[in-house]
Amino acid sequence: MNLRVSRCPSVLAFVAWLSCVSTLPLRAQDPFGSKPKSHDHNKSLAANRYASALQAHKGQPDILVLPGLVADRAQRRVEVWVERSAVARNEPCEFLLVSERSDHTYETLLIAFAKPSDVQRALEFLGAKPGEPFDPASLRSWPKGESFTIRLSRDGQPPRPVESLLLDRRTGRALPEGRFMFTGSRRMAVREGAAPTYAADAVQPMSIMSLFNTADSVLQVPHRAPKDIVYQNTVIHPEAILEDEGLLTLTIEPASPPGQKRAQELELEVSATGDAAGAPPSDAELMETLRVQLKEPGAILLERSSLPALLDRLRLLDRQKHDFFLTIRFDDSLRLGYARVMAGVLALIDSDRGVRIEPPPAGQLHYRAFTPDRNLLDRNARIFHPLELVVSEQEGSVSGKLVFVAPAPQREGSRSELEFTEAPAPQPAELRRHVEAESRRMQEREQGARPPVLMVFAPSTMAYGKLTGFLAPLLPTHRTIHLFLDEPSASLPAKRPMP
């Protein structure tokens, strides 16, 4: 086989760095005492193994050697050198693997001697591309990426699934053997004016493999896993025997055969038949007139059909081999009342056993906008005050009225009250102008920024495209929208116009 040397940092520099770090006081390195007693010895073993691997694989084009790992493109495998943390059995565990520089080694199973970005580089060396991490701010409620299996071994012993070392308190059993999605960590500027950097390298928790959904991990579980639920229910298995057992090898391999991808893209277009302006009296009748078209890249899976036909087609998808990610597009002529009914159907299929619904395309609303949080209607009970917008239509022309709600300046001994400001917005451009003006006033008063959340009140007979066209100036910044149809906004007490 034709061989070459991978470009890597100097071995001497790496060993010198390890030596320097190991001379720091133990408390500064490991304030929680969650690294094993053999940590310094394991660090030295990792440095020696790195030096040996560089020499052994010199000139091999299918082998990538980086500090703490070796990637083999021909074998489709990445081996990361790790150690078992000192977290005791039955203690909570939120991470499978973190960087040695992490401050969260007190809640991880394993500690890596490789950087998170180098693990990503190794996976890319195999030919994998990072997907998209879980990110509620961009309306991504599912992690997205290709899947990998993870196994752990020590010299002379067969590998074992890492899930066997973790226990689910709810079932009293080890976690089922599964897979992890290669999402990659986001990039972010760690300080103002700095260039974006790989977040998992630069900011805590410096996660490589997370058991909960996060924006800052190289790999994470493929299902919805809120951090608090994982913390409450996932612990180190009481029968785990890998405590302080020296240097271990974590093997990462693609879950799909060569040439196949597990993540599959789908697109659903939603429209309606008949006279869209004549809204039927019931949701059932609305549902009967909805029409959908299901597509995948380069092919139509379902021609313009009814909802029952769509559900039948979705049942045929092979979820054993693929994870399906669905993008929704509502037709501009679709009335909002129809879209609301469709949103109820989408909420039922948005799951890892159905299809994972993607963030909306530019200029569209997330389907969850049509199932708003009704608790927001009680202004006195809110923990924050979103921007409110009342939208109306006359003779085919859309206009709006903004309502800014904020706590009124409170005098000593007085009761807490709210302050209301109205601003007419006959044109879309007025929306952005009023919002920016209000933001400047809040800064001048040294008040906190208003959350980028928008409450919209609109008639159900309005066309979807007319609403999104009117909201266009705010959609890039106010992605979380609560849409209330055919409901008046809460009545306003004494109010004052926008200056």
FENJOMO-V610038 format. One record per residue. N is the residue number from 0. OMEGA is omega in whole degrees, 0 to 359 (* if undefined). NEAR is the number of other ideal C-beta (glycine too) atoms within 8 Angstrom. D_LAST is the distance of its C-alpha to the last C-alpha in Angstrom with 2 decimals. Layout:
N	OMEGA	NEAR	D_LAST
N	OMEGA	NEAR	D_LAST
//
This chain:
0	178	5	75.34
1	189	4	73.60
2	173	9	71.84
3	180	7	69.39
4	174	8	67.59
5	177	10	63.90
6	183	3	61.78
7	174	9	61.02
8	180	6	60.26
9	178	6	63.33
10	181	10	65.43
11	179	6	66.14
12	180	8	62.45
13	180	12	61.70
14	179	10	64.63
15	179	8	63.61
16	178	8	60.07
17	181	12	61.54
18	181	8	63.86
19	181	8	61.09
20	185	9	58.90
21	178	9	61.88
22	179	5	62.59
23	178	8	59.27
24	182	5	59.57
25	182	6	59.65
26	180	6	56.84
27	180	6	54.47
28	192	8	55.47
29	186	10	55.50
30	182	6	53.76
31	180	7	54.26
32	186	7	57.91
33	173	11	57.35
34	184	11	59.39
35	180	11	63.12
36	181	5	65.75
37	186	9	67.02
38	181	11	63.68
39	178	7	64.93
40	179	8	68.09
41	177	13	66.15
42	179	13	63.95
43	177	10	67.14
44	179	11	68.56
45	179	14	65.44
46	179	11	65.77
47	180	8	69.46
48	177	10	68.85
49	180	13	66.25
50	180	10	68.80
51	181	8	71.52
52	177	10	69.37
53	181	12	68.49
54	184	7	72.19
55	185	6	73.28
56	180	13	70.84
57	177	8	71.06
58	181	7	70.75
59	185	11	69.90
60	181	7	67.15
61	179	7	66.51
62	175	12	66.00
63	179	10	62.89
64	176	12	63.39
65	179	14	60.45
66	177	12	60.41
67	182	12	60.84
68	172	14	61.51
69	177	11	63.62
70	181	15	62.56
71	184	11	65.28
72	181	11	64.15
73	179	6	67.51
74	180	5	67.61
75	186	9	63.86
76	171	10	63.51
77	176	14	61.56
78	180	12	63.16
79	181	16	61.03
80	189	15	62.79
81	172	14	61.43
82	176	14	62.45
83	177	13	62.09
84	178	13	59.60
85	178	12	60.86
86	186	12	58.73
87	176	6	61.17
88	181	10	62.21
89	178	7	60.11
90	182	9	57.06
91	182	8	53.67
92	180	14	53.19
93	183	13	49.95
94	171	15	51.21
95	185	14	54.36
96	175	14	54.23
97	176	15	52.15
98	177	14	52.59
99	180	9	54.83
100	183	4	51.86
101	172	13	49.85
102	184	8	48.97
103	177	13	49.41
104	178	16	53.18
105	179	9	53.37
106	178	12	52.17
107	175	17	53.92
108	187	13	57.35
109	178	15	58.02
110	184	16	57.15
111	172	15	57.37
112	176	13	58.77
113	176	14	56.76
114	176	10	53.14
115	181	16	50.78
116	177	10	50.10
117	174	12	53.88
118	177	17	54.31
119	179	14	51.83
120	179	10	53.71
121	179	15	56.95
122	176	15	55.67
123	177	10	54.49
124	177	9	57.97
125	182	12	59.40
126	179	5	57.34
127	176	10	54.55
128	179	5	50.90
129	178	11	48.14
130	181	13	46.00
131	179	9	42.55
132	171	15	41.93
133	184	12	40.26
134	182	9	36.50
135	181	7	34.11
136	178	5	31.07
137	178	7	32.34
138	175	10	33.45
139	183	12	37.08
140	177	8	38.76
141	167	11	42.27
142	183	13	44.00
143	178	13	45.58
144	176	13	48.64
145	187	14	52.39
146	180	15	54.45
147	173	15	56.98
148	185	12	59.57
149	177	14	60.03
150	184	11	63.38
151	180	15	64.62
152	170	11	68.10
153	184	10	70.23
154	175	5	73.27
155	180	3	76.15
156	179	6	74.25
157	179	4	72.78
158	178	8	68.98
159	177	9	67.22
160	182	9	63.84
161	181	13	61.28
162	181	10	60.10
163	180	10	63.49
164	181	12	62.45
165	184	16	59.45
166	173	13	59.53
167	182	11	57.21
168	183	9	57.37
169	182	5	56.59
170	185	5	59.76
171	182	6	61.88
172	174	6	62.71
173	176	10	62.00
174	178	11	59.06
175	179	5	60.24
176	185	7	61.02
177	183	8	58.15
178	179	9	56.27
179	180	14	53.29
180	176	15	50.75
181	180	15	50.27
182	189	16	46.49
183	177	10	46.23
184	174	17	43.67
185	173	9	40.27
186	183	7	39.71
187	176	9	37.03
188	183	9	36.28
189	175	7	37.50
190	185	5	35.55
191	179	4	32.73
192	181	4	34.05
193	177	8	37.28
194	178	4	38.75
195	179	6	38.72
196	180	11	41.81
197	190	10	43.66
198	183	12	41.88
199	175	15	45.07
200	194	11	46.73
201	184	8	44.02
202	178	8	42.20
203	16	6	43.66
204	181	9	45.31
205	185	14	46.96
206	172	18	48.15
207	177	17	50.70
208	184	13	51.36
209	176	13	49.04
210	176	13	49.95
211	182	13	46.33
212	182	11	43.55
213	178	11	41.67
214	190	9	40.02
215	175	11	42.27
216	180	15	45.90
217	177	14	48.46
218	177	15	49.87
219	181	17	48.87
220	187	12	50.12
221	183	11	49.54
222	176	5	48.29
223	183	7	45.27
224	178	11	45.92
225	184	8	43.14
226	184	10	43.76
227	179	6	44.13
228	179	9	46.68
229	181	12	48.73
230	183	11	48.75
231	193	7	49.97
232	183	9	52.68
233	182	13	54.01
234	172	13	56.59
235	184	14	59.38
236	182	11	62.40
237	180	8	64.90
238	179	5	67.76
239	184	9	66.31
240	182	5	68.94
241	180	9	67.13
242	176	9	66.51
243	183	8	67.16
244	175	8	69.34
245	183	10	68.66
246	181	11	67.08
247	179	14	66.16
248	177	13	65.28
249	184	15	62.36
250	181	12	62.99
251	182	14	60.17
252	179	10	61.30
253	179	11	59.66
254	182	9	59.87
255	178	9	60.49
256	179	4	63.61
257	178	5	63.59
258	180	3	61.77
259	177	7	59.78
260	180	7	56.15
261	181	11	55.00
262	182	12	51.32
263	181	10	51.07
264	173	8	48.10
265	177	13	47.51
266	181	10	44.94
267	175	13	44.21
268	185	9	42.76
269	177	14	41.61
270	180	12	41.69
271	178	11	43.00
272	174	5	45.69
273	181	6	45.82
274	184	4	43.04
275	184	10	39.93
276	180	6	37.94
277	185	6	40.29
278	176	9	39.40
279	187	8	42.58
280	185	4	42.41
281	177	6	43.35
282	180	7	42.65
283	179	6	46.36
284	175	9	46.22
285	183	13	43.15
286	181	10	45.06
287	183	8	48.07
288	178	11	46.18
289	176	14	44.58
290	184	11	46.28
291	174	14	46.27
292	183	12	47.84
293	183	13	48.82
294	166	11	49.47
295	182	10	50.56
296	176	5	50.58
297	183	3	52.99
298	174	6	53.98
299	180	7	52.96
300	182	8	54.06
301	176	10	53.14
302	184	5	52.63
303	190	6	50.05
304	181	10	51.18
305	178	9	50.36
306	177	9	49.01
307	178	6	52.52
308	178	9	53.82
309	181	13	51.09
310	177	9	51.96
311	181	8	55.63
312	180	12	55.00
313	179	11	53.00
314	182	6	55.89
315	181	6	58.13
316	182	9	56.21
317	182	6	58.29
318	174	8	56.32
319	183	4	59.30
320	188	7	58.95
321	166	11	55.28
322	185	12	51.73
323	181	10	49.62
324	190	14	45.97
325	173	11	44.26
326	182	12	41.29
327	173	12	39.68
328	176	10	38.40
329	177	11	37.07
330	183	11	37.72
331	183	9	34.68
332	182	8	36.18
333	178	14	36.68
334	185	14	34.84
335	179	17	32.76
336	177	11	35.16
337	180	14	38.04
338	179	14	36.30
339	179	13	35.70
340	179	12	39.44
341	180	13	40.37
342	177	13	38.23
343	178	11	40.44
344	181	10	43.49
345	180	11	42.09
346	181	10	41.43
347	183	7	45.17
348	181	11	46.42
349	182	11	44.02
350	179	7	46.59
351	175	9	49.17
352	177	4	51.79
353	174	9	49.91
354	178	12	47.55
355	185	13	44.84
356	184	13	41.65
357	170	11	39.84
358	184	6	36.13
359	173	11	34.72
360	179	6	35.00
361	178	5	31.98
362	179	6	29.74
363	178	10	31.30
364	172	11	30.48
365	183	10	32.75
366	181	15	34.91
367	175	7	33.82
368	183	12	30.34
369	174	14	32.24
370	190	9	33.51
371	175	10	30.32
372	185	5	30.35
373	176	5	30.15
374	180	7	29.67
375	181	10	26.02
376	179	8	25.53
377	185	8	26.01
378	183	9	22.74
379	182	5	24.55
380	183	5	27.31
381	172	9	25.43
382	173	2	26.10
383	184	6	22.90
384	177	8	19.80
385	170	11	19.62
386	179	12	16.80
387	180	12	17.33
388	176	15	17.48
389	184	9	18.95
390	178	14	20.85
391	181	9	22.70
392	177	10	25.14
393	180	6	26.17
394	176	3	29.04
395	181	4	29.00
396	182	6	25.38
397	175	11	23.09
398	184	12	19.39
399	176	14	17.12
400	178	10	14.33
401	175	15	12.95
402	177	14	12.96
403	180	13	12.23
404	180	9	14.75
405	175	9	15.47
406	179	8	17.79
407	174	8	16.44
408	187	5	17.61
409	175	8	21.22
410	181	5	23.24
411	178	4	26.95
412	181	3	28.88
413	181	7	25.98
414	179	3	25.75
415	181	6	23.55
416	179	8	20.61
417	179	11	17.83
418	184	9	14.09
419	177	12	12.44
420	180	12	9.05
421	178	13	9.43
422	178	13	8.58
423	179	9	11.31
424	181	13	13.47
425	180	6	16.26
426	180	6	17.70
427	182	11	18.58
428	180	7	17.02
429	179	12	13.50
430	181	15	14.39
431	181	10	15.10
432	181	8	12.14
433	181	12	9.66
434	179	11	12.29
435	178	8	12.79
436	179	9	9.29
437	178	13	9.48
438	178	10	13.01
439	179	8	12.38
440	179	8	10.32
441	177	11	13.28
442	179	8	15.71
443	179	6	14.50
444	182	6	14.98
445	174	4	18.24
446	179	6	17.67
447	180	4	19.78
448	177	5	18.82
449	179	11	18.16
450	181	6	21.44
451	181	8	21.65
452	185	11	22.44
453	171	14	21.11
454	183	14	21.85
455	176	13	22.24
456	186	11	23.24
457	176	12	25.23
458	182	10	28.30
459	181	11	31.65
460	180	8	32.73
461	178	13	30.15
462	181	11	31.87
463	182	14	31.43
464	179	9	30.81
465	179	11	28.00
466	182	15	26.10
467	176	13	26.85
468	179	9	26.00
469	182	11	22.51
470	189	14	22.08
471	181	9	23.66
472	183	8	20.72
473	186	11	20.39
474	179	11	24.13
475	184	4	25.16
476	182	6	22.99
477	185	10	22.71
478	178	11	26.41
479	186	8	26.76
480	174	13	25.73
481	186	13	26.53
482	179	12	26.95
483	183	12	27.40
484	177	11	29.15
485	177	5	29.34
486	176	7	27.54
487	174	5	24.53
488	181	11	21.87
489	181	7	22.14
490	183	5	21.05
491	171	9	17.79
492	179	6	18.06
493	185	5	15.60
494	180	8	12.14
495	181	6	8.62
496	176	7	6.20
497	179	10	3.82
498	*	2	0.00
//
